[in-house]
Amino acid sequence: MTDERTAQIRAILDSYHGGTLLAMARDANLPLPAKGTPPKALVRATMEARFFTQERVSASLAHLDRWERGVLNSLLLRGGSAPTSSLRREVVRIGLVTQAEPSEWRPGQASVPYAAGGYVGSPDHVGSRVFEDVIARLTLHGLVFSRFGDAQDGGPYFKLQFHPADHVYIPAAVLQHLPPPRPIDAPPSEPAIVRRGEPELLLRDLYLYWDYVRRNDVPLTKAGLVSKRALRAINQQLLMPDPSLGEARSETDTARLSLLGRLLIALNLAEAHGGRLVAAGGALGIPEFWRLPQAMQLDACVEAWPRLPGLAELDTAGASYDPLYSQGREALLRALKAQAAGRWVEVEDLLDHIKGDNADFLFAEYSRIQKARGTWYYSYSNSQYAGSPRVLLQTLDRHEAAFIRACLTGFLFEVGVVELGYDGERLTAVRLSHDGRASQASPAEQGEEAGSPPSPGAPAPSASDGDTGRVVVQPSFQILALGPVSLAVLAQLDLFADRQRAGQGAFEYQLSRESVYRAQQLGMGAAEISRFLTEASGVELPQNVRRSLEEWGAHHERIVFRTGVGLLQTATPELLHELMAQPETAPYLARTVAPHAALVATGALDPLVEGLVKRGLFPAISSTDPGSADHSVIIAEDGTIRPIHTVPSLHLRGRLARLAEESPACDGTWCLTPTSVRRAAGNRARVLHLLDELGALHRGPLPEQLVEQVRAWGGYYGDAAVETLTLIEFRDPEALDELRQRPDLRGLLIPFPAGDRALAAVPAGRLAEVKAILAGLGVRVRDGLA
């Protein structure tokens, strides 16, 4: 016997209770004293020498009934090792054994502490087909043993008995003496209902989110989340809007919107900057991601998903146990990758596979709770982990199952990695899709898969593989993007055409003078638009469309804005005419552009000022900064505004035009009026902004009477409403909260904030109804509040 084999046998014997070992030895007719209880050391030494032999194993095999042989064969088909719960489901499903019903539970369960209060299997239950009893008999015969999942990390928690622990196996010392397993004719494994994701939908919604961010202001809250108003606007753009937005308090309470936003940031398609979410690429730049083939885009999404922050697959109750979301997602992807191509796996078996690799894949304290020997467990790192170990483990098991289902039915389904099998509305099984297998394969495996035929039963490739869609430009200026058109093409179309409709199969645009002008403002010329449409559609543009684009381009170039130009303004046309004729100033003036204004020749500002001073004219010089108009007017209590200089600067005229009206007498004055103030204000924030602007223009403090008048005209205090409320005060907030949850009172008790007082408002006309319900609950309602 080799040292390794001896060490394995001794570890097995050391893990079992002495009474269990003695029963196994006597069942095998090993040479032990017939009377009394032999010493434990003698039992172990005898079993070590004689229990794991070919003769003993063959003799035990001969005693098995058909059910025991069937379970042993199923375990052999799994390589001789399996999670207990997974093997139980399989052999129950194929009819070899039965599940224990609560009515079959027998007293005396406390003798097996790791049974956690459930049914306890025993070899004494002769003829029973209950799974735990069959395993107990196989253990008695020395063919199947069990262990705790993390026994290698600190040893077993309790001495094992015939009732199976959470993992069953056939030791190598026994396995070598067993015949090869017989294949089992399993029932059809194809689920009744198969659902497949639509990854194109996810990518198009990801694009629509990005395009909205590219073309709109998306403010972030102090917590770095997209504001609720922006989320509502974005949700309206999506092909599949997020139904959770209605009841969400913030972005973290949403499902799909939060996922899309986090993906944009993780894929470097957007970033938080200056309290805003801004798109990568700028106004005209198209990030490389949108040019990638769809398969590579999906691979990038799957690679980013495990590490996405701010996503929560569990509800508040599950989240209170500090789940390791990233680690859990990575464990799920590894388990899916380990599945055979085209093979359906039950969701429970998938979870068993994950926990077999790492019991703490989602909750860091799971294995510690498993090892707890007492009747109470408490964690110093999280007070939520407090209670009976059995109840805690059952709770964590539920949350683990909910996490796996949320991942499978959420992101992994949307991105097309998995196909889901249902029995009615109940998710029962999962398998990797064709795209999912390619995504999870290594580069070498991807090469092999590309050159090999699909496995029997394996899902087929996506129908859109190899199809790039097409762009059609109609004489009506309608542009259709049909089929799986590249998202980079859509990103270009959205720059110069108005999107009329967005769907999974087609995007519809309308080309117009206004939409082309918008693109021209960004730096995209009409010739570039025409060239792009010709290349994207693969045919010449309709003649009327091509001519219109040329015409719109020519019109755009007729008006050109130039910067860095000097302008001279005079108080009267006569003065300007005189300056244009005088030798001290005329050489420095290019031409008149208005009765009161002339262009200054390039580089001639300084000599022009010198010439004006020689004539006794001292000009007021304005810079290119609009702030140069600050402190350049006097504003009277009645709202009359008088510029300090005879010729107000263009900056001053522009700023005054937004908040005041020019005097019809053309005497150079302006006036604040109710109309002009309402136009510039309208609410508290805009009134304050208007007062700040007036304070910047005025020399000195603003008159108090004027400030009050501006507030009144501008709606500073807003409107008010009056209504008579009916309030009910309850004993304490807890009682109010509990009553509000009742179906018959839902919506009838509206919390009324009043410090610590438990006040609720009752809708008009519903007081009698509320009183009747409260009376039935024993709540006496008296008139008047204390």
C-alpha positions in Angstrom: 0.0 0.0 0.0 1.5 3.3 -1.0 2.0 6.2 1.4 -0.5 8.4 -0.5 -3.2 5.7 -0.5 -2.6 5.0 3.2 -2.9 8.7 4.0 -6.2 8.9 2.0 -7.7 5.9 3.8 -6.6 7.2 7.2 -8.2 10.7 6.5 -11.5 9.0 5.5 -11.5 6.9 8.7 -10.6 9.8 10.9 -13.5 11.9 9.5 -16.2 9.3 10.6 -17.8 8.7 13.9 -16.5 5.6 15.8 -19.9 3.9 16.0 -20.4 4.4 12.2 -17.0 2.8 11.5 -17.9 -0.2 13.7 -21.2 -0.7 11.9 -19.4 -0.6 8.6 -16.8 -3.1 9.7 -19.3 -5.6 11.1 -21.4 -5.3 7.9 -18.3 -6.3 6.0 -17.7 -9.2 8.4 -14.2 -8.0 9.3 -12.5 -10.0 12.0 -13.4 -8.1 15.2 -14.4 -9.4 18.7 -18.0 -10.5 18.5 -18.8 -9.4 22.1 -18.6 -5.9 23.4 -17.3 -2.8 21.7 -13.8 -3.2 20.4 -11.3 -0.4 20.9 -11.5 2.3 18.2 -7.9 1.9 17.3 -8.5 -1.8 16.6 -11.4 -1.0 14.4 -9.5 1.5 12.4 -6.4 -0.7 12.0 -8.6 -3.6 10.8 -10.5 -1.4 8.3 -7.3 0.2 7.1 -5.9 -3.3 6.3 -9.0 -5.2 5.0 -11.9 -2.7 4.2 -10.5 -1.2 0.9 -9.7 -4.5 -0.8 -11.0 -5.9 -4.1 -12.6 -8.8 -2.2 -14.5 -6.7 0.2 -15.7 -4.2 -2.5 -16.9 -7.0 -4.7 -18.7 -8.6 -1.8 -20.5 -5.3 -1.0 -21.5 -4.8 -4.6 -23.2 -8.2 -4.6 -25.5 -7.1 -1.8 -26.9 -4.0 -3.5 -30.5 -3.7 -4.7 -31.4 -2.1 -8.0 -31.9 1.3 -6.5 -28.6 1.3 -4.7 -26.9 0.1 -7.9 -28.6 2.9 -9.9 -27.5 5.7 -7.5 -23.9 4.3 -7.5 -23.9 4.1 -11.3 -25.1 7.8 -11.5 -22.3 8.9 -9.2 -19.7 6.9 -11.3 -21.0 8.7 -14.4 -20.1 11.9 -12.7 -16.6 10.8 -12.1 -17.2 9.5 -8.6 -17.9 12.9 -6.9 -20.8 15.3 -6.8 -22.5 17.8 -4.5 -25.1 15.9 -2.6 -28.0 18.2 -3.6 -27.1 18.0 -7.3 -26.9 14.2 -7.2 -30.2 14.1 -5.3 -32.0 16.1 -8.0 -30.6 14.0 -10.8 -31.5 10.6 -9.4 -34.9 11.8 -8.2 -35.6 13.2 -11.7 -34.8 9.9 -13.4 -36.9 8.0 -10.9 -34.2 6.0 -9.0 -35.1 7.4 -5.6 -37.6 9.6 -3.9 -37.5 12.9 -2.0 -38.3 12.7 1.7 -41.7 14.2 2.7 -42.1 16.0 6.0 -44.5 13.2 7.1 -41.6 10.7 6.7 -39.3 12.5 9.1 -38.6 10.5 12.2 -37.8 11.6 15.7 -34.2 11.6 17.0 -32.8 13.9 14.3 -30.6 15.7 16.9 -28.2 12.7 16.9 -26.9 14.0 13.5 -26.1 17.7 14.1 -25.2 18.5 10.5 -28.6 17.3 9.3 -29.8 20.8 10.1 -33.2 19.6 11.4 -34.2 17.9 8.1 -34.7 14.2 7.3 -32.0 11.9 8.6 -30.9 9.0 6.4 -30.2 5.7 8.0 -29.2 2.2 6.8 -31.8 0.8 9.2 -34.6 2.1 6.9 -34.4 -1.2 4.8 -36.2 -1.0 1.5 -36.6 2.8 1.7 -36.1 4.6 -1.6 -35.6 8.0 0.0 -32.3 9.4 -1.3 -30.7 9.9 2.1 -31.5 6.3 3.1 -30.0 4.9 -0.1 -26.8 6.9 0.4 -26.7 5.7 4.0 -26.9 2.1 2.9 -24.2 2.6 0.3 -22.0 4.1 3.1 -22.7 1.2 5.3 -21.5 -1.1 2.5 -18.3 1.0 2.2 -18.9 2.2 -1.4 -20.0 5.8 -1.1 -18.6 8.3 1.5 -19.4 11.9 2.1 -17.5 15.0 3.3 -18.1 18.7 4.0 -17.4 21.0 1.1 -14.6 22.9 2.8 -13.2 20.0 4.8 -9.8 20.8 3.5 -9.9 24.2 5.1 -9.6 23.5 8.8 -11.0 19.9 8.9 -14.5 18.5 9.2 -17.0 20.3 11.4 -18.6 17.2 12.9 -17.7 13.5 12.8 -19.6 12.0 9.9 -22.3 9.4 10.2 -24.4 7.5 7.6 -26.5 10.6 6.8 -24.7 12.3 3.8 -22.9 15.6 4.3 -22.9 18.2 1.5 -20.6 16.3 -0.9 -20.7 12.6 -1.7 -17.8 10.7 -3.4 -16.2 7.3 -4.1 -12.6 7.2 -2.7 -9.9 6.3 -5.1 -9.2 3.2 -3.0 -12.7 2.0 -3.7 -13.1 3.4 -7.2 -10.3 1.3 -8.6 -12.2 -1.9 -7.8 -15.5 -0.9 -9.3 -16.7 -1.8 -12.8 -17.2 1.0 -15.4 -20.6 2.8 -15.2 -23.4 2.0 -17.6 -24.8 4.9 -19.7 -28.3 6.0 -18.6 -31.0 6.7 -21.1 -31.9 10.1 -19.8 -35.3 11.6 -20.7 -35.3 14.4 -23.2 -33.4 17.4 -21.8 -34.8 20.2 -24.1 -36.9 22.5 -21.9 -40.5 23.0 -22.8 -39.9 26.8 -23.5 -36.6 28.2 -24.8 -36.0 31.9 -24.7 -33.1 33.6 -26.5 -31.8 37.1 -25.9 -31.5 39.8 -28.4 -28.0 41.3 -28.0 -28.6 43.7 -30.9 -31.3 45.3 -28.8 -28.8 45.9 -25.9 -26.2 47.3 -28.2 -28.6 49.7 -29.9 -29.9 50.9 -26.5 -26.3 51.4 -25.4 -25.8 53.5 -28.5 -29.0 55.5 -28.0 -27.9 56.3 -24.4 -24.5 57.4 -25.7 -26.0 59.5 -28.5 -28.2 61.3 -26.0 -25.2 62.1 -23.8 -23.3 63.3 -26.9 -25.9 65.8 -27.9 -27.5 66.9 -24.5 -26.5 68.2 -21.2 -26.6 65.3 -18.6 -26.1 66.7 -15.1 -24.9 64.5 -12.2 -25.9 64.6 -8.6 -23.5 65.2 -5.8 -23.3 61.4 -5.4 -22.1 61.2 -9.0 -25.4 59.7 -10.3 -27.3 60.8 -13.4 -30.2 63.1 -12.4 -33.7 61.8 -12.4 -34.8 64.3 -15.1 -32.0 63.2 -17.4 -32.9 59.5 -16.8 -36.5 60.1 -17.9 -35.3 61.8 -21.1 -32.8 59.0 -21.8 -35.4 56.3 -21.1 -37.7 57.8 -23.7 -35.0 57.2 -26.3 -34.5 53.5 -25.6 -36.0 50.7 -27.7 -36.6 48.8 -24.4 -37.3 51.4 -21.7 -36.5 50.6 -18.1 -39.8 49.8 -16.3 -38.1 50.3 -12.9 -37.6 54.0 -13.4 -41.1 55.0 -12.4 -40.6 53.9 -8.7 -36.9 54.6 -8.6 -35.6 57.3 -6.2 -32.3 57.6 -8.0 -30.2 55.9 -10.7 -29.1 53.1 -8.3 -32.7 52.0 -8.0 -33.0 51.4 -11.7 -32.0 48.2 -13.5 -31.4 48.6 -17.2 -30.6 52.3 -17.1 -28.0 51.8 -14.4 -26.5 48.9 -16.4 -26.3 50.9 -19.6 -24.8 54.0 -17.9 -22.1 51.9 -16.1 -21.3 50.1 -19.3 -20.7 53.4 -21.1 -18.2 54.5 -18.5 -16.5 51.1 -18.3 -16.1 50.9 -22.1 -14.6 54.5 -22.1 -17.6 55.8 -24.1 -18.5 58.4 -21.5 -17.0 59.9 -18.4 -18.0 62.2 -15.5 -16.5 65.6 -15.9 -17.3 68.9 -14.1 -20.6 67.5 -12.7 -21.7 66.3 -16.0 -21.7 63.0 -17.9 -20.0 63.7 -21.2 -19.6 61.4 -24.2 -16.2 60.3 -25.5 -15.3 61.4 -29.0 -16.4 65.1 -28.8 -18.9 66.6 -31.2 -17.8 64.8 -34.4 -15.6 62.0 -33.1 -16.9 58.4 -33.3 -15.3 56.1 -30.7 -13.7 53.0 -32.1 -16.1 50.8 -30.1 -19.0 51.6 -32.5 -16.9 50.5 -35.5 -16.2 47.0 -34.1 -18.0 43.9 -35.2 -21.0 43.1 -33.1 -19.3 40.0 -31.6 -16.3 42.1 -30.4 -18.7 44.7 -28.9 -20.5 42.0 -27.0 -17.2 40.4 -25.8 -16.2 43.8 -24.5 -19.5 44.2 -22.6 -19.1 40.7 -21.1 -15.5 41.4 -20.0 -16.5 44.7 -18.3 -19.7 43.3 -16.6 -18.1 41.5 -13.6 -16.4 44.7 -12.4 -19.3 47.2 -13.0 -19.9 49.2 -9.8 -23.3 50.3 -8.6 -25.2 47.3 -9.9 -27.1 45.2 -7.5 -28.7 41.8 -8.4 -30.1 41.4 -4.9 -32.8 43.3 -3.1 -32.3 45.2 0.1 -32.5 42.1 2.3 -29.8 40.3 0.3 -27.6 43.3 0.0 -27.5 43.7 3.8 -25.2 40.6 3.9 -22.5 42.5 1.9 -22.5 40.3 -1.2 -19.4 40.1 -3.3 -21.0 41.0 -6.6 -17.9 41.1 -8.8 -16.6 37.8 -7.4 -20.1 36.2 -7.8 -20.3 37.3 -11.5 -16.9 36.0 -12.3 -17.7 32.6 -10.6 -20.9 32.4 -12.7 -19.0 33.0 -15.9 -16.4 30.4 -15.1 -19.2 27.8 -14.3 -20.9 28.5 -17.6 -17.7 28.2 -19.5 -17.1 24.7 -17.9 -20.4 23.4 -19.3 -20.4 21.1 -22.4 -21.3 22.7 -25.7 -25.1 22.5 -26.3 -25.8 20.9 -23.0 -28.6 22.2 -20.8 -27.8 22.4 -17.1 -30.4 22.9 -14.4 -30.0 26.2 -12.6 -29.7 24.4 -9.2 -26.9 22.2 -10.6 -25.1 25.3 -11.9 -25.2 26.8 -8.4 -23.9 23.6 -6.9 -21.0 23.7 -9.4 -20.2 27.2 -8.3 -20.4 26.5 -4.6 -18.3 23.3 -5.1 -15.5 25.5 -6.3 -16.0 28.2 -3.7 -18.7 28.1 -1.0 -17.9 31.8 -0.3 -18.3 32.9 -3.9 -21.0 35.5 -3.0 -21.0 35.7 0.8 -17.6 35.8 2.6 -18.9 34.2 5.8 -20.8 31.3 4.3 -18.1 28.6 5.1 -17.5 30.0 8.6 -21.2 29.6 9.3 -21.0 26.0 8.0 -18.2 25.3 10.4 -20.0 26.8 13.4 -20.5 24.2 16.1 -22.8 26.1 18.4 -26.5 26.9 18.1 -25.9 30.6 17.6 -23.6 32.4 15.1 -22.5 36.1 15.4 -20.2 38.0 13.1 -18.1 40.9 14.4 -17.9 42.4 10.9 -21.6 42.5 10.0 -24.3 42.3 12.7 -26.7 41.0 10.0 -24.9 37.6 10.4 -26.5 36.7 13.7 -28.8 33.8 14.4 -29.1 30.1 14.1 -26.4 28.7 11.7 -29.1 26.6 10.0 -31.4 29.5 9.4 -28.6 31.7 8.3 -27.4 29.2 5.7 -30.9 28.7 4.4 -31.3 32.5 4.1 -28.0 32.8 2.2 -28.9 29.9 0.0 -32.0 31.8 -1.1 -30.1 34.9 -1.8 -27.5 33.0 -3.8 -30.2 31.4 -5.9 -31.8 34.8 -6.4 -28.4 36.3 -7.5 -27.8 33.5 -10.1 -31.3 33.9 -11.5 -31.0 37.7 -11.7 -27.7 37.4 -13.5 -29.0 34.8 -15.9 -32.3 36.5 -16.7 -30.7 40.0 -16.7 -27.4 40.9 -18.3 -26.3 37.5 -19.5 -29.6 37.0 -21.3 -29.7 40.5 -22.8 -26.1 40.2 -24.1 -26.9 36.8 -25.6 -24.4 34.7 -23.7 -27.1 32.3 -22.5 -30.3 30.7 -23.6 -32.9 30.0 -20.9 -35.3 27.1 -20.5 -38.6 27.5 -18.7 -41.4 25.3 -17.4 -44.2 27.7 -17.7 -42.9 30.9 -16.0 -40.3 29.0 -13.9 -36.7 29.2 -15.0 -35.4 25.6 -14.9 -32.3 25.3 -17.1 -29.6 27.3 -18.9 -27.0 26.7 -21.6 -24.4 28.8 -23.4 -25.6 30.2 -26.7 -23.4 30.0 -29.8 -22.3 33.5 -29.2 -21.8 32.8 -25.5 -19.5 29.8 -26.2 -17.4 31.9 -28.6 -17.3 34.7 -26.1 -16.1 32.5 -23.2 -13.6 30.5 -25.3 -9.9 31.2 -25.3 -8.3 32.4 -28.5 -7.2 28.8 -29.3 -10.6 27.4 -28.5 -12.3 30.1 -30.7 -10.1 29.0 -33.6 -11.0 25.3 -33.2 -14.7 26.2 -32.9 -14.7 28.3 -36.0 -13.4 25.3 -38.0 -15.6 22.6 -36.6 -19.3 21.8 -37.1 -21.7 22.6 -34.2 -22.3 20.0 -31.6 -25.6 18.1 -31.7 -28.2 20.1 -29.9 -26.0 23.2 -29.7 -27.6 26.6 -30.4 -27.2 28.0 -33.9 -25.2 31.1 -34.7 -27.1 34.4 -34.7 -29.1 35.0 -37.8 -27.5 38.4 -38.3 -23.9 37.0 -38.4 -22.3 38.4 -41.6 -25.2 40.7 -42.4 -24.2 44.4 -42.3 -27.6 45.9 -43.2 -28.0 48.7 -45.7 -28.7 52.4 -45.9 -31.4 53.7 -48.4 -31.7 57.4 -49.3 -35.1 58.3 -50.7 -35.9 61.2 -53.1 -38.3 62.4 -50.3 -35.1 63.1 -48.2 -36.0 60.1 -46.0 -33.0 57.9 -45.0 -33.6 54.3 -43.8 -31.0 52.3 -42.0 -32.3 48.7 -42.4 -31.1 45.6 -40.6 -27.9 45.4 -38.5 -26.4 48.6 -39.8 -23.1 49.5 -38.0 -23.6 51.7 -35.0 -20.8 53.9 -36.4 -23.0 54.6 -39.4 -25.9 55.5 -37.1 -23.6 57.8 -35.2 -22.8 59.7 -38.4 -26.5 59.8 -39.5 -27.5 61.3 -36.2 -25.1 64.2 -36.8 -26.8 65.6 -39.9 -30.3 64.1 -40.0 -33.3 64.1 -37.7 -34.1 60.7 -36.3 -37.8 60.1 -36.8 -38.1 56.5 -35.5 -35.8 54.0 -33.9 -36.5 50.2 -33.9 -34.5 47.0 -33.6 -34.8 46.4 -37.4 -34.6 49.9 -38.8 -33.8 53.5 -38.0 -35.6 56.2 -39.9 -34.2 59.7 -40.5 -35.2 62.9 -42.3 -32.7 65.1 -44.0 -33.5 68.8 -44.0 -31.8 72.2 -44.3 -31.9 72.7 -40.6 -30.4 69.3 -39.8 -27.6 69.9 -42.3 -27.0 73.4 -40.9 -26.6 71.8 -37.4 -23.9 69.5 -38.8 -22.2 72.4 -40.5 -22.1 74.3 -37.2 -20.2 71.3 -35.8 -17.7 71.4 -38.7 -19.2 68.8 -41.1 -19.6 70.2 -44.6 -22.4 69.5 -47.1 -19.9 67.8 -49.5 -18.7 65.5 -46.7 -22.4 64.6 -45.9 -23.0 63.8 -49.6 -19.9 61.7 -49.8 -20.8 59.7 -46.7 -24.3 59.0 -47.9 -23.0 57.8 -51.2 -20.5 55.4 -49.6 -23.0 54.2 -47.0 -25.8 53.4 -49.5 -23.5 52.1 -52.2 -25.3 54.0 -55.0 -25.5 57.5 -56.3 -27.8 59.9 -54.3 -31.1 60.9 -55.9 -30.4 64.0 -58.0 -32.7 66.3 -56.0 -31.0 65.3 -52.8 -27.6 65.8 -54.2 -28.5 69.2 -55.6 -30.2 70.3 -52.4 -27.1 69.4 -50.4 -24.9 71.5 -52.8 -27.4 74.4 -52.5 -27.5 74.2 -48.7 -23.7 74.2 -48.6 -23.5 77.2 -50.8 -26.0 79.1 -48.6 -24.1 78.3 -45.5 -20.9 79.8 -46.9 -22.6 83.1 -47.9 -22.6 84.3 -44.3 -19.2 84.1 -42.5 -18.5 85.2 -38.9 -15.0 86.8 -38.4 -13.3 87.4 -35.1 -10.7 89.8 -34.0 -12.2 92.8 -35.9 -12.0 96.4 -34.5 -15.2 98.6 -34.7 -15.5 102.3 -34.1 -18.9 103.7 -32.9 -19.8 107.4 -32.7 -22.6 109.3 -31.0 -23.9 110.7 -34.3 -23.6 109.9 -38.0 -22.2 113.4 -38.6 -19.2 112.8 -36.3 -18.4 109.5 -38.1 -18.6 111.3 -41.5 -16.2 113.9 -40.2 -13.7 111.3 -38.9 -13.8 109.4 -42.2 -12.6 112.7 -43.9 -10.0 113.9 -41.4 -6.3 113.0 -42.2 -5.6 112.2 -38.5 -8.2 109.4 -38.5 -9.3 108.5 -42.1 -6.3 106.3 -42.9 -7.1 104.0 -40.0 -10.8 103.4 -40.8 -11.6 100.8 -43.5 -15.3 101.5 -44.3 -18.6 102.3 -42.7 -20.9 99.4 -41.8 -23.7 101.5 -40.2 -24.5 105.2 -39.9 -22.8 105.2 -36.5 -20.1 102.6 -37.0 -17.0 101.9 -39.1 -14.5 99.0 -39.3 -11.0 99.8 -38.0 -8.2 98.8 -40.4 -6.2 95.8 -39.4 -3.5 96.7 -36.8 -4.6 100.3 -36.8 -6.2 100.6 -33.4 -3.3 102.3 -31.6 -2.7 105.0 -34.2 -6.5 105.6 -34.5 -6.7 106.2 -30.7 -3.7 108.6 -31.0 -5.4 110.5 -33.8 -8.7 110.8 -31.9 -6.9 112.2 -28.8 -5.2 114.8 -31.0 -8.7 116.0 -32.0 -9.7 116.2 -28.4 -11.8 113.1 -28.5 -11.1 110.6 -25.7 -12.6 107.2 -26.7 -13.9 104.5 -24.3 -12.2 101.3 -25.3 -14.0 97.9 -24.9 -12.2 94.6 -24.8 -13.5 91.4 -26.3 -14.7 90.3 -22.9 -18.4 90.9 -22.3 -17.5 91.6 -18.6 -15.9 94.9 -19.8 -19.5 96.3 -19.7 -19.6 95.9 -15.9 -20.3 99.1 -13.8 -21.1 101.1 -16.9 -24.7 102.2 -16.2 -26.7 104.0 -13.5 -30.1 102.3 -12.6 -32.7 104.5 -10.9 -35.4 103.4 -8.5 -38.0 103.6 -11.2 -36.0 101.2 -13.4 -34.6 103.8 -15.8 -31.1 102.7 -17.0 -28.6 105.4 -18.2 -25.3 104.4 -19.7 -22.3 106.3 -18.3 -20.7 106.7 -21.8 -22.4 108.5 -24.6 -21.8 105.6 -26.9 -22.5 102.3 -25.1 -20.5 99.3 -26.1 -21.9 96.5 -28.1 -21.4 94.2 -25.1 -23.5 96.6 -23.0 -26.3 96.8 -25.6 -26.3 93.0 -25.8 -26.6 92.5 -22.1 -29.2 95.2 -21.7 -31.4 93.8 -24.5 -31.9 90.5 -22.6 -33.4 92.2 -19.5 -34.7 95.7 -20.4 -36.4 97.7 -23.2 -34.8 100.6 -25.1 -36.5 103.9 -24.7 -38.7 104.8 -27.7 -37.5 108.4 -27.4 -34.0 107.2 -28.7 -32.4 109.2 -26.0 -29.9 106.4 -25.1 -31.8 105.2 -22.0 -33.3 101.8 -21.3 -36.0 100.8 -18.8 -36.9 97.8 -16.7 -40.6 97.0 -17.3 -42.9 94.2 -16.0 -42.7 92.6 -19.5 -38.9 92.7 -19.8 -38.4 91.4 -16.2 -41.0 88.5 -16.7 -39.2 87.6 -19.9 -35.8 87.5 -18.2 -37.0 85.9 -14.9 -40.0 83.8 -14.0 -38.8 82.0 -10.8 -36.7 82.5 -7.8 -33.4 81.3 -9.3 -33.8 83.4 -12.5 -34.8 86.5 -10.5 -31.6 86.1 -8.4 -29.6 85.7 -11.6 -31.3 88.9 -13.0 -30.5 90.8 -9.8 -26.9 89.6 -10.0 -26.6 90.9 -13.6 -28.2 94.2 -12.7 -25.8 94.5 -9.8 -22.8 93.8 -12.1 -23.9 96.5 -14.6 -24.8 99.2 -12.1 -22.3 101.4 -10.4 -22.8 101.0 -6.6 -25.5 99.0 -4.7 -28.9 98.6 -6.3 -31.8 100.7 -4.8 -33.8 98.6 -2.4 -37.1 99.7 -3.9 -35.9 98.5 -7.3 -34.9 95.1 -5.9 -38.3 94.6 -4.4 -40.0 95.7 -7.7 -37.9 93.2 -9.7 -38.8 90.4 -7.3 -42.5 91.2 -7.6 -42.4 91.5 -11.4 -40.2 88.4 -11.8 -42.2 85.9 -9.7 -39.6 85.6 -7.1 -42.0 84.3 -4.5 -43.9 82.1 -7.0 -47.6 81.3 -6.7 -49.4 79.8 -3.7 -52.3 77.5 -3.3 -54.8 77.0 -0.5 -56.5 73.8 0.6 -58.1 72.5 3.8 -56.5 69.3 5.0 -57.8 66.6 7.2 -55.1 65.3 9.5 -55.0 62.2 11.7 -52.4 61.8 14.4 -51.5 58.3 15.4 -49.8 57.0 18.6 -46.3 56.7 17.0 -44.7 56.5 13.5 -44.4 52.7 13.7 -48.2 52.3 14.0 -48.7 54.7 11.1 -46.2 52.9 8.9 -47.9 49.5 9.6 -51.3 50.8 8.9 -50.2 52.4 5.6 -49.0 48.9 4.4 -52.5 47.5 4.8 -54.2 47.0 1.3 -57.5 48.6 2.5 -55.7 51.7 3.7 -53.1 52.0 0.9 -53.2 55.5 -0.5 -55.6 56.7 2.2 -53.0 57.7 4.8 -50.5 60.2 3.3 -47.6 61.0 5.7 -47.5 64.6 6.7 -44.1 65.7 7.9 -44.2 67.3 11.4 -41.1 66.3 13.2 -41.6 63.3 15.5 -45.4 63.5 15.3 -47.1 60.6 13.4 -49.4 62.7 11.2 -51.1 61.6 8.0 -53.4 63.5 5.6 -56.6 61.9 4.4 -57.8 62.5 0.8 -60.8 64.8 0.5 -64.1 63.0 0.9 -62.5 59.7 2.3 -62.5 60.5 6.0 -65.6 58.5 6.8 -64.2 55.5 4.9 -60.9 55.8 6.8 -62.7 56.1 10.2 -64.7 53.0 9.5 -61.6 50.9 8.6 -59.7 52.2 11.7 -62.7 51.5 13.9 -62.7 47.9 12.7 -59.0 47.7 13.8 -59.8 49.0 17.2 -58.5 52.5 16.6 -60.7 55.3 18.2 -60.5 58.6 16.3 -61.4 61.7 18.3 -61.8 65.2 16.9 -59.1 67.7 17.4 -55.3 67.4 17.6 -53.3 67.9 20.8 
